[in-house]
Amino acid sequence: METQEELYFEHHIFCCLNERKPGHKRGSCIESGGQKLFNYLKSRIKELGYKGQIRVNKSGCLDRCELGPVIVIYPEAVWYSYHSFEDIEEIIQSHIQEGKVVERLKLDPQQTEPRNAAQKG
């Protein structure tokens, strides 16, 4: 396994920007506001001076459509569903700056429903 010194980027963030036809049964990250959130995340990372340390990329479908918009952060391979600028700020502060997973936004590997819907049932 590579050490932090051997990694090309300290963090590599993939943001799903998949788009399906409106009303598709699985939805899509674009339809869920993914583009606006991607733009905000990318601008905040740049604004905070992480040039060369953190890469924020657009991604095609990450196959977690019902939970979107979705990002995955490597090298930790932590998946998040996020819906607001506040969620992004929390991910930046906790995950990127402090190295702590944001449990309330984290997606479990087998999760197929948003956390609030899963808790109701």
C-alpha distances in whole Angstrom, upper triangle without the diagonal:
4,7,10,12,10,10,14,15,14,15,16,19,21,24,26,29,31,34,37,40,42,42,40,39,35,36,34,32,34,37,35,35,32,33,35,32,29,32,32,28,28,31,30,26,28,31,29,27,24,24,21,19,19,20,22,23,26,24,27,27,24,26,27,30,32,30,30,30,26,23,19,17,13,10,12,14,17,20,23,27,29,33,34,33,33,30,28,29,28,25,25,26,24,20,20,22,22,18,20,20,24,25,28,27,23,24,23,21,25,27,30,32,32,32,35,37,35,36,40,39
4,7,8,6,7,10,12,11,13,14,18,20,23,25,29,30,34,36,40,42,42,40,40,36,36,33,31,33,36,35,34,31,32,33,30,28,30,30,26,25,28,27,24,25,28,26,24,21,21,18,16,17,18,20,21,24,24,26,27,24,27,27,30,33,30,30,29,25,22,19,16,12,9,12,14,17,20,23,27,28,32,33,32,32,29,27,28,27,23,23,24,23,19,18,20,20,17,20,20,24,25,28,27,24,24,24,23,27,28,31,33,33,32,36,37,36,37,41,41
4,5,5,7,11,11,10,12,15,18,20,24,27,30,32,35,38,42,43,44,42,41,37,37,35,32,34,37,35,35,31,32,33,30,28,30,29,26,25,27,26,22,24,27,24,22,19,20,17,14,16,18,20,22,25,25,28,29,26,29,29,32,34,31,31,30,26,23,19,16,13,10,12,15,17,21,23,27,28,32,32,31,31,28,26,26,25,22,21,22,21,18,17,18,18,15,18,19,23,24,28,26,24,25,25,24,28,29,32,34,33,33,36,38,36,37,41,41
4,5,5,9,9,7,10,12,16,19,22,25,28,30,34,37,40,41,42,40,40,36,36,33,30,32,35,33,32,29,30,30,27,25,27,26,22,22,24,23,19,21,23,20,19,15,16,14,11,12,15,18,20,23,23,27,28,25,28,28,31,33,30,29,28,24,21,18,14,11,9,11,14,16,20,22,25,26,29,30,28,28,26,23,23,23,20,18,19,18,15,13,15,15,13,16,17,21,23,26,24,22,24,25,24,28,29,32,33,32,31,35,37,35,36,40,41
4,6,8,9,8,12,14,18,21,24,27,30,32,36,39,43,44,45,43,43,39,39,36,33,34,38,36,35,31,32,32,30,27,28,28,24,23,25,24,20,21,24,21,19,16,16,13,11,14,16,19,21,25,25,29,30,28,31,31,34,36,33,32,31,27,24,21,17,14,12,15,18,20,23,25,28,29,32,32,30,30,29,26,26,25,22,21,22,21,18,16,17,18,16,19,21,24,27,30,28,26,28,28,28,32,33,35,37,36,35,38,40,39,40,43,44
4,7,9,9,12,14,17,20,23,26,29,31,35,37,41,43,44,42,42,38,38,35,32,34,37,36,34,31,31,32,30,27,28,28,25,24,26,25,21,22,25,23,21,17,17,14,12,14,15,19,20,24,24,27,28,26,29,30,33,35,32,31,30,27,23,20,17,14,11,14,17,20,23,25,28,29,33,33,31,32,29,27,27,27,24,22,24,23,20,18,19,20,18,21,22,25,27,30,28,26,27,28,27,31,32,34,36,35,35,38,40,39,40,44,44
4,5,6,9,10,14,16,20,22,25,27,31,34,37,39,40,38,38,35,34,31,28,30,33,32,31,27,27,29,26,23,25,25,21,20,23,22,18,19,22,20,18,15,15,11,10,11,12,15,16,20,20,23,25,23,26,26,29,32,29,28,26,23,20,17,13,10,8,12,14,17,19,22,25,26,29,29,28,28,26,23,24,24,21,19,21,21,17,15,17,18,16,19,20,23,25,28,25,23,24,25,24,28,29,31,33,32,32,35,37,36,37,41,41
4,7,9,9,13,15,18,21,23,26,29,32,36,37,39,37,38,34,33,30,27,28,32,31,29,26,26,27,25,21,23,23,20,18,20,20,17,17,20,19,17,13,12,9,8,9,10,13,14,18,19,22,24,22,26,26,29,31,29,27,26,23,19,17,14,11,10,14,15,18,20,22,25,26,29,29,27,28,26,23,24,24,21,19,21,21,18,16,18,20,18,21,21,24,26,29,26,24,25,27,26,29,30,32,34,33,33,36,38,37,39,42,42
4,5,6,10,13,16,19,21,24,27,31,34,35,37,35,36,32,31,28,25,26,29,28,26,23,23,24,21,18,19,20,16,15,17,17,13,14,17,16,14,10,10,7,5,6,7,10,12,16,17,20,22,20,24,24,26,29,26,25,23,20,16,14,11,9,9,12,14,15,17,19,22,22,25,25,23,24,22,19,20,20,17,15,18,18,15,12,14,17,15,18,18,21,23,25,23,21,23,24,24,28,28,30,31,30,30,33,35,34,36,39,40
4,7,10,13,16,20,22,25,29,32,35,36,37,36,36,32,31,28,25,27,30,28,26,23,23,24,21,19,20,20,16,15,17,16,12,14,17,14,13,9,11,8,5,6,8,11,14,17,18,22,23,21,25,24,27,29,26,24,23,20,16,14,10,8,8,10,13,14,16,18,21,21,24,24,22,23,21,18,18,18,15,13,15,15,12,9,11,13,11,15,15,18,21,23,21,20,21,23,23,27,27,29,30,29,28,31,33,33,34,37,38
4,6,10,13,16,19,21,25,28,32,32,34,32,32,29,28,24,21,23,26,24,23,20,20,21,18,15,17,17,13,13,15,14,11,13,16,14,14,10,11,10,7,5,7,9,11,14,15,19,20,18,21,21,23,25,22,21,19,16,12,10,7,6,6,8,10,11,13,14,17,18,21,21,19,20,18,15,16,16,12,11,13,13,10,8,11,13,11,13,13,15,18,20,18,16,18,20,20,24,24,26,27,25,25,28,30,29,31,34,35
4,7,10,13,16,18,22,25,28,29,31,29,30,26,25,22,19,20,23,22,21,17,18,19,16,13,15,16,12,12,15,15,11,13,17,15,15,11,12,10,9,6,5,6,8,11,12,15,17,15,18,18,20,23,20,19,17,14,10,8,6,5,7,9,9,11,12,13,16,17,20,20,19,20,18,15,17,17,13,12,16,16,12,10,14,16,14,16,15,17,19,21,18,16,17,19,19,22,22,24,25,24,24,27,29,29,30,33,34
4,6,10,12,15,19,22,25,26,27,26,26,23,21,18,15,17,20,18,17,14,14,16,13,10,13,13,10,10,13,13,10,13,16,15,16,12,13,13,11,8,6,5,6,9,9,13,14,12,16,16,17,20,17,15,13,10,7,6,4,6,9,10,9,10,10,11,13,13,16,17,16,17,15,12,14,15,11,11,14,14,11,10,14,16,14,15,14,15,17,18,15,14,15,17,17,21,20,21,22,21,22,24,26,26,27,30,31
4,6,9,12,15,18,22,23,24,23,23,20,18,15,12,14,17,16,15,12,12,15,12,9,12,14,11,11,14,15,13,15,18,18,19,16,16,15,14,11,8,6,5,6,6,9,10,9,13,13,14,17,15,13,11,9,5,5,6,8,11,12,10,11,9,10,12,13,15,17,17,18,16,13,16,17,13,14,17,17,14,14,17,19,17,18,16,16,18,19,15,14,14,17,16,19,19,19,20,19,21,24,25,25,27,29,30
4,6,9,12,16,19,20,21,20,21,17,15,12,9,10,14,12,11,8,9,11,9,6,10,11,9,10,13,14,13,16,18,18,19,17,18,18,17,13,11,7,6,5,5,8,9,9,12,12,12,15,13,10,8,6,4,7,9,12,15,15,13,12,10,10,10,10,12,14,14,16,14,12,15,16,13,14,18,18,15,15,19,21,19,19,17,16,18,18,14,14,14,17,17,19,18,18,19,17,19,22,23,23,25,27,28
4,6,9,12,16,16,18,16,17,14,12,9,6,8,11,11,11,7,9,12,10,9,12,14,12,13,16,17,17,19,21,22,23,21,21,21,20,17,14,11,9,6,5,6,6,6,9,9,9,12,11,8,7,6,6,9,12,14,17,17,14,14,11,11,10,11,13,15,16,18,16,14,18,19,16,17,21,21,18,19,22,24,22,22,19,18,20,19,15,15,14,17,16,18,17,16,17,16,19,21,21,22,24,26,27
4,6,10,13,14,16,15,17,14,12,8,5,5,9,10,9,6,6,10,10,8,11,13,13,13,16,18,18,19,22,23,24,22,22,22,22,19,16,12,10,6,6,6,7,9,11,12,10,13,13,9,8,9,9,12,15,17,20,21,18,17,15,14,13,13,13,15,16,19,17,16,19,21,18,19,23,23,21,21,24,27,25,25,22,21,23,22,18,18,17,20,20,21,20,18,19,18,21,23,23,24,27,28,29
4,7,10,12,14,12,14,11,9,6,6,6,9,10,11,9,9,13,13,12,15,17,17,17,20,22,22,23,26,27,28,26,25,26,25,22,19,15,13,9,7,5,5,8,9,10,8,12,13,10,9,10,12,14,17,19,22,22,19,19,16,16,14,15,15,18,19,22,20,19,22,23,21,23,26,26,24,24,28,29,28,27,25,24,24,23,20,20,18,20,20,20,19,17,18,18,21,23,22,24,27,28,28
4,7,9,11,10,12,11,8,5,7,5,7,10,11,10,10,13,14,14,16,18,19,19,22,24,24,25,27,29,30,28,28,29,29,25,22,18,16,12,11,8,8,11,12,13,10,13,14,11,11,13,15,17,21,23,26,26,23,22,19,18,16,17,16,19,21,23,22,21,24,26,24,25,29,29,27,27,31,32,31,30,27,26,27,25,22,22,20,23,22,23,21,19,19,19,22,24,23,24,27,28,28
4,6,8,6,10,9,7,6,9,8,8,11,13,12,13,17,18,17,19,22,22,23,25,27,28,29,31,33,34,32,32,32,32,28,25,22,19,16,14,11,10,13,12,13,10,12,14,12,13,15,17,20,23,26,28,28,25,24,21,20,18,19,18,21,23,26,24,24,27,28,26,28,31,32,30,30,34,35,34,33,30,28,28,27,24,24,22,24,23,23,21,18,19,19,23,24,22,24,27,28,28
4,6,6,10,10,8,9,12,10,9,12,14,15,16,18,20,20,22,24,25,26,28,30,30,32,34,35,37,35,35,35,35,32,29,25,23,19,18,15,14,17,16,16,13,14,17,15,16,18,21,24,27,29,32,32,29,28,24,23,21,21,20,23,25,28,26,26,30,31,29,31,34,34,33,33,37,38,37,36,33,31,31,29,26,27,25,27,26,25,24,21,20,21,25,25,24,26,29,29,29
4,6,9,10,8,9,11,10,7,11,13,14,15,17,19,20,21,23,24,25,27,29,30,32,33,35,37,35,35,36,36,32,30,26,24,20,19,17,15,18,17,17,13,14,16,14,15,18,21,24,27,30,33,33,29,28,25,23,20,20,18,21,24,26,25,25,29,30,28,30,33,34,32,33,36,38,37,36,32,30,30,28,25,26,24,27,27,26,23,20,20,20,23,23,22,24,27,26,27
4,6,8,7,9,12,12,9,11,14,16,18,19,20,22,24,25,26,28,30,31,32,34,35,37,39,37,38,38,38,34,32,28,26,22,21,19,17,19,17,16,13,12,15,14,15,18,22,25,28,31,34,33,30,28,24,23,20,20,19,22,25,27,25,26,29,30,29,31,34,34,33,34,37,38,37,36,32,30,30,27,25,26,23,25,26,24,22,18,17,18,21,21,19,22,25,24,24
4,6,5,8,12,12,10,12,15,16,18,20,21,21,24,26,26,27,30,31,32,34,35,37,38,37,37,37,37,33,30,27,24,21,19,16,14,16,14,14,10,10,14,13,15,17,20,23,27,29,32,31,28,26,23,22,19,20,19,22,25,27,25,26,30,30,28,31,34,33,32,33,36,38,36,35,31,29,29,27,24,24,22,23,23,22,20,16,16,17,21,21,19,21,24,24,23
4,6,9,13,14,12,13,16,17,20,22,22,23,26,27,27,29,31,32,33,35,37,37,39,37,38,38,37,34,31,28,26,23,20,18,15,16,13,13,10,9,12,13,15,17,20,23,26,29,31,30,27,25,22,21,18,20,19,23,26,27,25,26,30,30,28,31,34,33,31,33,36,37,35,34,30,28,27,25,23,23,20,21,21,19,17,13,13,15,18,19,16,18,21,21,20
4,7,10,12,11,11,15,15,17,20,19,20,23,24,24,26,28,29,30,32,34,34,36,34,35,35,34,30,28,25,23,19,17,15,11,12,10,9,6,5,9,10,12,13,17,19,23,25,28,27,23,22,18,17,15,17,17,20,23,25,22,23,27,27,25,28,30,30,28,30,33,34,32,30,27,25,24,22,20,20,17,18,18,16,14,11,11,12,16,17,15,16,20,20,19
4,7,9,7,8,11,12,14,16,16,17,20,21,21,23,26,26,27,29,31,32,34,32,33,33,32,29,26,23,21,18,16,14,11,12,11,10,6,6,9,8,10,12,16,18,22,25,27,26,23,22,18,17,14,15,14,18,21,22,20,21,25,25,23,26,29,28,27,28,31,32,31,29,26,24,24,22,19,19,17,19,19,18,16,13,12,13,16,17,16,17,21,21,21
4,5,5,6,9,9,11,14,14,14,17,18,18,20,22,23,24,26,28,29,31,29,29,30,29,25,23,19,17,14,12,10,8,10,9,9,5,7,9,7,7,10,13,16,19,22,25,24,21,20,16,15,12,13,13,16,19,21,19,19,22,23,21,23,26,26,25,26,29,30,29,28,24,23,23,21,18,18,16,19,19,19,16,14,14,14,17,18,17,19,22,23,23
4,5,5,6,5,8,10,10,10,13,15,15,16,19,20,20,22,24,25,27,25,26,26,26,22,19,16,14,11,10,10,8,9,10,9,6,8,8,5,4,7,10,13,16,19,22,22,19,17,14,12,10,10,10,13,15,18,15,15,19,19,18,20,23,23,21,22,25,27,26,25,22,20,20,19,15,16,15,18,18,19,16,15,14,13,16,18,18,19,22,23,24
4,5,5,5,6,9,10,10,12,14,15,16,18,19,20,22,24,25,27,25,26,27,26,23,20,16,14,11,11,10,10,12,13,13,10,12,12,8,7,10,12,16,19,22,25,24,22,20,17,15,13,12,12,14,15,18,17,16,20,21,20,21,24,25,23,24,27,29,28,27,24,22,23,22,18,19,18,21,22,22,20,18,18,17,20,21,21,22,25,26,27
4,6,7,9,10,12,13,15,16,17,19,21,22,23,25,26,28,30,29,29,30,30,26,24,20,18,15,15,13,13,14,14,13,10,11,12,9,8,12,15,18,21,24,27,27,24,22,19,17,14,13,12,14,16,19,18,18,21,22,21,23,26,27,26,26,29,31,30,29,26,24,24,22,19,20,19,22,23,23,20,18,17,16,19,19,19,21,24,24,25
4,6,9,10,10,12,14,15,15,17,19,20,21,24,25,26,28,27,28,29,28,24,22,19,18,15,15,14,13,14,14,12,9,10,9,6,6,10,13,16,19,23,26,25,22,20,16,14,11,10,8,11,13,16,14,15,18,19,18,20,23,23,23,24,26,28,27,26,23,20,21,18,15,17,16,20,21,21,18,16,14,13,16,16,16,18,21,21,23
4,6,6,6,9,10,11,12,15,16,17,19,20,21,23,25,24,25,27,26,22,20,17,16,14,14,15,14,15,16,15,12,13,12,9,7,10,13,16,19,22,25,25,22,20,17,14,11,10,7,9,11,14,13,13,16,18,17,18,21,22,21,22,25,26,26,25,23,20,21,19,16,18,18,21,23,23,20,19,18,15,18,18,19,21,23,24,26
4,6,5,6,9,10,10,12,14,15,16,18,20,21,23,21,22,23,23,19,17,13,12,10,11,11,12,12,14,13,11,13,11,8,5,8,9,13,16,19,22,21,19,18,15,12,10,9,8,10,11,14,13,12,15,17,15,17,20,21,19,20,22,24,24,23,21,19,20,19,15,16,16,20,21,22,19,18,18,16,18,19,20,22,24,25,26
4,5,5,6,9,10,11,12,14,15,17,18,20,22,21,21,22,22,19,16,13,12,9,11,12,13,15,17,16,14,16,15,11,9,11,12,15,17,20,23,23,21,20,17,15,14,12,11,12,12,16,15,13,16,18,17,18,21,22,21,21,23,26,25,25,23,21,23,22,18,20,20,23,24,25,23,22,21,19,22,23,24,26,28,29,30
4,6,5,6,9,10,11,12,15,16,16,18,20,20,21,23,23,19,17,14,14,12,14,16,17,18,20,18,17,18,17,13,10,13,13,17,18,22,24,24,23,21,19,16,14,12,10,9,9,13,13,11,14,17,16,16,19,21,21,20,22,25,25,25,23,21,23,21,18,20,21,24,25,27,24,24,22,20,22,23,24,26,27,29,31
4,5,5,6,9,10,10,12,14,15,16,19,18,19,21,20,17,15,12,12,11,13,15,16,16,18,17,15,17,15,11,8,10,10,14,15,18,21,21,20,18,15,13,11,8,8,7,7,10,10,8,11,13,12,13,16,17,17,17,19,21,21,21,19,17,19,18,14,16,17,21,23,24,22,22,20,18,19,20,22,24,25,27,29
4,5,5,6,8,10,11,12,14,15,17,16,16,18,18,14,12,8,9,8,10,13,14,14,17,16,16,18,16,12,9,10,9,12,13,16,19,19,18,17,15,13,12,10,11,10,10,13,12,9,12,15,13,13,16,18,17,16,18,21,21,21,19,18,20,19,16,17,18,21,22,24,22,22,22,20,21,23,24,26,27,29,31
4,6,5,6,9,10,11,12,14,16,15,16,18,18,15,13,10,10,10,13,15,17,18,21,20,19,21,19,16,13,14,13,16,16,19,22,22,21,20,18,16,16,13,13,12,10,14,14,11,13,16,15,14,17,20,19,17,19,22,23,23,22,20,23,22,19,20,22,25,26,28,26,26,25,23,24,26,27,29,30,32,34
4,6,5,6,9,10,10,12,14,14,15,18,18,15,14,11,12,13,15,18,20,20,22,21,20,22,19,16,13,14,13,16,16,19,22,22,21,20,18,16,15,12,12,10,7,11,11,8,10,13,12,12,14,17,17,15,17,20,21,21,20,18,21,20,17,19,21,25,26,28,26,26,25,22,23,24,26,28,29,31,33
4,6,5,6,9,10,11,13,12,13,15,15,11,11,8,10,11,14,17,18,18,21,19,19,21,18,15,12,12,11,13,12,15,18,18,18,16,15,13,13,11,12,10,8,11,10,6,8,11,10,9,12,14,13,12,14,17,17,18,17,16,19,18,15,17,18,22,23,26,24,24,24,21,22,23,26,27,28,30,32
4,6,5,6,9,10,11,10,11,13,13,10,8,6,8,10,13,16,19,18,22,21,21,23,21,17,15,14,12,14,13,16,18,19,19,18,17,16,16,14,15,14,12,14,14,10,12,14,13,11,14,17,15,13,15,19,19,20,19,19,22,22,19,19,21,24,25,28,26,27,27,24,25,27,29,30,31,33,35
4,6,5,6,9,10,10,11,14,14,12,11,10,12,13,17,20,22,22,25,24,24,26,23,20,17,17,16,17,17,19,21,22,22,21,20,19,19,16,16,14,11,14,15,11,12,15,14,12,15,18,17,15,16,20,20,22,21,20,24,23,21,22,24,27,29,31,29,30,29,27,27,29,31,32,33,35,37
4,5,5,6,9,9,11,14,13,11,12,10,14,15,18,22,23,23,26,24,24,26,23,20,18,17,15,17,16,18,20,20,21,19,19,17,18,15,16,13,10,12,12,9,8,12,11,9,11,14,14,12,13,16,17,19,19,18,21,21,19,20,23,26,27,30,28,29,28,26,26,27,30,31,32,34,36
4,5,5,7,6,8,10,10,7,9,8,12,14,17,21,22,22,25,24,25,26,23,21,18,17,14,15,13,15,17,18,19,18,18,17,18,16,17,16,13,14,14,10,10,13,11,8,11,14,13,10,11,15,15,17,17,17,21,21,19,20,22,25,26,29,28,29,29,26,27,28,31,31,32,35,37
4,5,5,6,6,10,10,9,9,10,13,15,18,22,24,24,27,27,27,29,26,23,21,20,17,18,16,18,19,21,22,21,21,20,21,19,20,18,15,17,17,14,13,16,15,12,14,17,16,13,14,18,19,21,21,21,25,25,22,23,25,29,30,33,31,32,32,29,30,32,34,35,36,38,40
4,5,8,9,13,13,12,13,13,16,18,22,25,27,27,30,29,29,31,28,25,22,22,19,21,19,20,22,23,24,23,23,22,22,20,20,18,14,16,17,14,12,16,15,12,14,17,17,14,14,18,19,21,22,21,25,25,23,24,27,30,32,34,33,34,33,30,31,32,35,36,36,38,41
4,6,9,12,11,11,13,13,17,19,22,26,28,27,30,29,29,31,28,25,23,22,19,20,17,19,20,21,22,21,22,21,22,20,21,18,15,16,16,13,11,14,13,10,11,14,14,11,11,14,16,18,19,19,23,24,22,23,26,29,30,33,32,33,33,30,30,31,34,35,35,38,40
4,6,9,9,9,12,13,17,20,23,26,28,27,31,30,31,33,30,27,25,24,21,21,18,19,20,21,23,22,23,23,24,22,24,22,18,19,20,16,15,17,16,12,14,17,16,12,12,16,17,20,21,22,26,26,24,25,28,30,32,35,34,35,35,32,32,34,37,37,38,41,43
4,6,5,6,8,10,14,17,20,24,26,25,28,28,29,31,28,25,23,21,18,18,15,15,16,18,19,19,21,20,22,21,23,21,18,19,19,15,14,16,15,11,13,15,14,10,11,14,15,18,19,20,24,25,23,23,25,28,29,32,31,33,33,30,31,33,35,35,36,39,41
4,6,6,8,10,13,17,19,23,26,25,29,29,30,32,29,27,24,23,19,19,16,16,17,19,21,21,22,22,24,23,25,23,20,22,21,18,18,20,18,14,17,19,17,13,14,18,18,21,22,23,27,28,25,25,27,30,30,34,33,34,35,32,33,35,37,38,39,41,43
4,6,7,11,13,17,19,23,25,24,28,28,30,32,30,27,25,23,19,18,16,15,15,18,19,20,22,23,25,24,26,25,23,24,23,20,20,21,19,16,18,20,18,14,15,18,18,21,22,24,27,28,26,25,27,29,29,33,33,34,35,33,33,36,38,38,39,42,44
4,7,10,13,17,19,23,25,23,27,27,28,31,28,26,24,21,18,16,13,12,12,15,17,18,19,20,23,22,25,24,21,22,21,18,18,19,16,13,15,16,14,11,12,15,14,18,19,20,24,25,23,22,24,26,27,30,30,32,33,31,31,33,36,35,37,40,41
4,7,10,13,15,19,21,20,23,23,25,27,24,22,20,18,14,13,10,10,11,13,14,15,16,17,19,19,21,20,18,19,18,15,15,16,13,11,14,15,12,9,11,14,14,16,17,18,21,23,20,19,21,24,24,27,27,29,29,27,28,30,32,32,33,36,38
4,6,10,12,16,18,17,21,21,22,25,23,20,18,16,12,12,10,10,12,14,14,15,16,16,18,18,20,20,18,20,18,15,16,18,15,13,16,17,14,12,14,17,16,19,18,19,22,23,20,20,21,23,23,27,26,27,28,26,27,30,32,32,33,36,37
4,7,10,13,16,15,19,19,19,22,20,17,15,13,10,10,9,11,13,15,14,14,14,14,16,15,17,17,15,18,16,12,14,16,13,12,16,17,14,12,15,18,17,19,18,18,21,22,18,18,19,22,22,25,24,25,25,24,25,27,29,29,31,33,35
4,6,10,13,13,16,17,18,21,19,16,14,12,10,10,10,12,14,16,15,15,14,15,16,16,18,18,17,20,18,15,17,19,16,15,19,20,17,15,19,21,20,21,20,20,23,23,19,19,19,22,21,24,23,24,25,23,25,27,29,29,31,33,34
4,7,10,11,14,15,15,18,17,14,12,11,9,11,12,14,17,18,16,16,15,15,15,15,16,17,17,20,18,15,18,20,17,17,21,22,19,18,21,24,23,23,21,21,23,23,19,19,19,22,21,23,22,22,23,22,24,26,27,28,30,32,33
4,6,7,11,12,13,16,15,13,11,10,9,10,12,13,16,17,15,15,13,14,14,15,17,19,19,22,19,17,20,21,18,19,22,23,20,19,23,25,23,24,21,21,23,23,19,18,17,20,19,21,20,20,21,20,23,25,26,26,29,31,31
4,6,9,11,11,15,15,12,12,11,11,12,15,16,19,20,17,17,15,16,15,17,18,20,21,24,21,20,23,24,21,22,26,26,23,23,26,28,26,26,24,23,24,24,20,20,18,20,19,20,20,19,20,20,23,25,25,26,29,30,30
4,5,8,8,11,12,10,10,9,11,12,15,17,19,19,16,16,13,14,14,16,17,20,21,24,21,20,23,24,21,23,26,25,23,23,27,28,26,26,23,22,23,22,19,18,16,17,16,17,16,15,17,17,20,23,22,22,26,27,27
4,6,7,11,10,9,10,8,8,9,12,14,16,16,13,13,10,11,12,14,16,19,21,22,19,18,22,22,19,21,24,23,20,21,25,26,23,23,20,19,20,20,16,15,12,14,12,14,13,13,15,15,18,21,20,20,23,25,25
4,5,9,9,9,11,9,11,12,15,17,19,19,15,15,12,13,12,15,17,21,23,24,21,21,24,24,21,23,26,25,22,24,27,28,26,25,21,21,20,20,17,15,12,13,12,12,12,10,13,14,17,19,18,18,22,23,23
4,6,6,7,8,7,10,11,14,17,19,18,14,13,10,10,9,12,14,18,20,21,18,18,22,21,19,21,24,23,20,22,26,26,24,22,19,18,17,17,14,12,9,11,10,10,9,7,9,10,13,16,15,15,18,20,20
4,5,5,7,8,11,13,17,19,22,21,17,16,13,12,10,12,13,17,20,21,18,18,22,22,20,22,25,24,22,24,27,28,26,25,21,20,19,18,15,15,12,14,14,13,11,9,10,10,14,16,15,15,19,20,20
4,6,8,9,13,15,19,22,24,22,19,17,14,13,10,12,13,17,20,21,18,19,23,22,20,23,26,25,23,25,28,29,27,25,21,20,19,17,14,14,12,13,14,13,10,7,7,7,11,13,11,12,15,16,16
4,6,7,10,12,16,19,21,20,17,14,10,9,6,9,10,14,17,17,14,16,19,18,17,20,22,21,19,22,25,25,23,21,18,16,15,13,10,11,8,11,12,12,9,7,6,5,9,11,10,11,14,15,16
3,5,8,11,15,18,21,19,17,14,11,9,6,7,8,12,14,16,13,14,17,17,15,18,21,20,19,20,24,24,23,21,18,16,16,14,11,12,10,13,14,15,12,11,10,9,12,13,13,15,17,19,20
4,7,11,14,17,20,19,16,14,11,8,6,6,7,10,12,14,11,11,15,15,14,16,19,19,18,19,22,23,22,21,18,16,16,15,11,12,11,15,16,17,14,13,13,11,13,15,16,17,19,21,22
4,7,10,13,16,15,12,11,7,6,5,6,9,12,14,15,12,11,15,15,12,15,18,17,15,16,20,21,19,18,15,14,14,14,10,10,9,12,13,14,12,12,13,11,13,16,16,17,19,21,22
4,7,10,13,12,10,8,6,5,7,8,11,13,14,15,12,10,14,14,10,12,16,15,12,13,17,18,16,16,13,13,14,14,10,10,10,13,13,16,14,15,16,14,15,18,19,20,22,24,25
4,7,9,9,6,5,4,6,9,11,14,16,17,17,14,12,15,15,11,13,16,15,11,12,16,17,15,14,12,12,14,15,11,10,9,12,12,15,14,16,17,16,17,20,21,21,23,25,26
4,6,6,5,5,7,8,11,13,16,17,17,17,14,12,15,14,10,11,14,13,9,9,13,14,12,12,10,12,14,16,13,11,12,14,14,17,17,19,20,19,19,22,24,23,25,28,29
3,5,5,7,9,12,15,16,20,21,21,21,18,16,18,17,13,13,16,15,11,11,14,15,12,13,12,14,16,18,16,14,14,15,15,19,19,21,23,22,22,25,27,26,28,31,31
4,6,8,11,14,17,19,23,24,23,23,20,18,20,19,15,15,17,15,12,11,14,15,12,13,13,16,17,20,18,15,16,17,16,20,21,23,25,24,24,27,29,28,29,32,33
4,5,9,12,16,17,21,22,22,22,18,17,18,17,13,14,16,13,10,11,14,13,10,11,10,13,14,17,15,12,13,14,13,17,18,21,22,21,21,24,26,25,26,29,30
4,6,10,13,16,19,21,21,21,18,17,19,17,14,15,17,15,12,13,16,16,13,13,11,13,14,16,14,11,11,11,11,14,15,18,19,19,19,22,24,22,24,27,28
4,7,10,13,16,18,19,18,15,14,16,14,11,13,15,13,9,11,15,14,11,11,8,9,10,12,10,7,8,9,10,13,13,16,17,16,16,19,21,19,21,24,25
4,7,10,14,16,17,17,13,13,16,14,11,14,16,14,11,13,17,17,14,13,10,10,10,11,8,6,5,8,8,11,11,13,14,13,13,16,18,17,19,22,22
4,6,10,12,14,13,10,10,13,11,9,12,14,13,11,13,16,16,14,13,9,8,9,9,5,4,5,9,11,13,11,13,13,11,11,14,16,16,17,20,21
4,7,10,12,12,9,10,13,12,10,14,16,15,14,16,19,19,18,16,12,10,11,9,6,7,7,10,12,14,11,12,11,8,9,12,13,14,15,18,19
4,6,8,9,6,7,10,10,9,12,14,14,13,15,18,18,18,16,13,11,12,10,6,9,10,14,16,18,15,15,14,11,11,13,15,16,17,19,21
4,7,8,6,8,11,11,12,14,16,16,16,18,20,21,21,19,17,14,15,12,9,12,13,17,19,20,17,17,15,11,13,13,15,17,18,19,21
4,5,5,7,9,10,11,13,14,15,16,17,19,20,21,19,17,14,16,13,11,14,16,20,22,23,20,20,18,15,16,15,18,20,20,22,24
4,5,5,6,9,10,11,12,14,15,15,17,18,19,18,17,14,17,15,13,16,18,22,24,26,23,23,22,18,19,19,21,23,24,25,28
4,5,5,6,9,10,10,12,14,15,15,16,18,16,15,12,15,13,11,15,17,21,24,25,23,23,21,18,17,17,21,22,22,24,27
4,5,5,6,9,10,10,11,13,14,15,16,14,12,9,12,10,8,11,14,17,20,22,19,20,18,15,14,15,18,19,19,21,24
4,5,5,6,9,10,10,11,12,14,15,14,13,10,13,12,10,12,15,18,21,23,21,22,20,17,17,18,21,22,23,25,27
4,5,5,6,8,10,10,11,12,14,13,13,11,14,13,12,14,17,21,23,26,23,25,23,20,19,20,23,24,24,27,29
4,5,5,6,8,9,10,10,12,10,10,7,11,10,9,12,15,18,21,23,21,23,22,18,17,18,22,22,22,24,27
4,6,5,5,7,9,10,10,9,8,6,10,10,8,10,13,16,18,21,19,21,20,18,17,19,22,22,22,25,27
4,6,6,5,6,9,9,10,10,10,13,14,12,13,16,19,21,24,23,25,24,21,21,22,25,26,26,28,31
4,6,6,5,6,9,9,10,9,13,14,13,15,18,21,23,26,24,27,26,23,21,23,26,26,26,29,31
4,6,6,5,6,5,7,6,10,12,11,12,16,18,20,23,22,24,24,21,19,21,24,24,24,27,29
4,6,6,5,5,5,7,10,12,11,11,14,16,18,21,20,23,23,20,19,21,24,24,24,27,29
4,6,6,8,9,10,14,16,14,14,17,19,21,24,23,26,26,23,22,25,27,27,27,31,32
4,6,8,11,12,15,17,16,17,20,22,24,27,26,29,28,26,25,27,30,29,29,32,35
4,6,9,10,14,16,16,16,19,21,23,26,25,28,28,25,24,26,29,28,28,31,33
4,7,9,12,15,15,14,17,18,20,23,23,26,26,24,22,25,28,27,27,30,32
4,6,9,12,12,11,14,16,18,21,20,23,23,21,19,22,25,24,23,27,28
4,6,9,9,7,11,12,15,18,17,20,20,18,16,18,21,20,20,23,25
4,6,6,6,10,12,15,18,16,18,18,15,13,15,18,18,18,21,23
4,5,5,8,10,13,15,13,16,16,13,11,13,16,15,14,18,20
4,6,9,11,14,16,13,15,14,11,8,10,13,13,12,15,17
4,7,10,13,15,12,14,13,10,8,11,13,13,14,17,19
4,6,10,12,10,13,12,10,9,12,15,13,14,18,19
4,6,8,6,9,10,9,8,12,13,12,13,17,17
4,6,5,9,10,10,9,13,14,12,13,17,17
4,6,9,11,12,13,16,16,14,16,19,19
4,6,9,12,12,15,15,12,15,17,16
4,6,8,8,12,11,9,12,14,13
4,7,9,12,10,9,12,14,13
4,6,8,6,6,9,11,10
4,6,5,6,9,10,11
4,5,5,6,9,10
4,5,5,6,9
4,5,5,7
4,6,6
4,6
4
